[in-house]
Amino acid sequence: MDCPYDWKSGWQHPYQIGCGGNEVPCIVSGKWYIYVWNVEEKTNCYYCFNDDLFITPEQHQEIVDNQKVYNFK
């Protein structure tokens, strides 16, 4: 399934697509996320297209872990 958002363009400084611009969006728990890099703070995070929100890698991992638990019930 392709990401329904125009995710390759429109990124505002200081954010860039992660992995040197090679990161692609993924679906976790029904929402689209992409890994991004903040060039000023030298930090990474995930952007949720559905919620228009940046979250930490730890928050993203918690969402992933919760999805795994849910899928195994």
Secondary structure by P-SEA (a helix, b strand, c coil): ccccccccccccccccccccccbbbbbcccbbbbbbbcccccbbbbbbccccccccaaaaaaaaaaaaaaaac
